[in-house]
Amino acid sequence: MRVIVTANSPNLDDALDTRFGRAQCFILFDTDTGDHEVIENTQNLNAAQGAGIQAARNVVNANAQAIVTGNVGPKAFATLTAGNVAIYLCQDACSVKDALKKYQNGELQPVTQANVEGHWI
């Protein structure tokens, strides 16, 4: 399975980025092989608007089946669900590696709606 975790940096021991659309980067994990790669999100960091939608498109285009993040707005939520990406929220202060473990251990539940309003920073 291909799972993305929002990250503050490419380092797996650094913190999960709680912002979806304006996350510093995404780390794509292949849970079957254990491989991972970094997907930059620099184009959305300073976007005036549409950061969540564009970030969601990038996640869908990466063929991810799930994403673990801290928060997701309504437009990003709609784009992700339209692309068949399950959304899991991890709001604990934890590393990217720990967030992935929580997902793999079934400690996170998929969400059925956005948990923040649009343009949340």
Buried (B, 14 or more C-beta within 10 A) or exposed (E): EBBBBBBBBBEBEBBBBBBBBBBBBBBBBEBEEEEBEBBEBEEBBEBEEBBBBBBBBBBBEBEBBBBBBBBBBBBBBBBBBEBEBBBBBBEEEBBBBBBBEBBBEEEBEEBEEBBBEBEBE
